[in-house]
Amino acid sequence: MSWEAVFAGLTLLYFITSGFIGYWTNSIAKSQDNLSKSQGQLAKDLKNIEVMLPNSYVKKEDINTRLDRIDDVLGKIFDKLEKKADK
């Protein structure tokens, strides 16, 4: 085998390896871009949830006011039942 054949074989191996490494790094870069886009979309979704959250659930002050009213009505009903039970 002559040195030209060895050199040609090594050159071919170099180009094949370089192409594979280039393809591999390109696919990693695309995956990283896709992850960045997904992360951006998740951040937007989270921000939308944060904006909608106060409107979707009852605030603590509102529920406490309503529960106090219910407690008062139930207390009055209990008192009336006690008066009727005493008669």
NORCOR-V582557 format. One record per pair of residues at least 24 apart in sequence whose C-alpha atoms are under 8 Angstrom apart, sorted by sequence separation. I is the first residue (numbers start at 1). J is the second residue. If there is no record, write none. Layout:
((I & J) (I & J))
//
This chain:
none
//
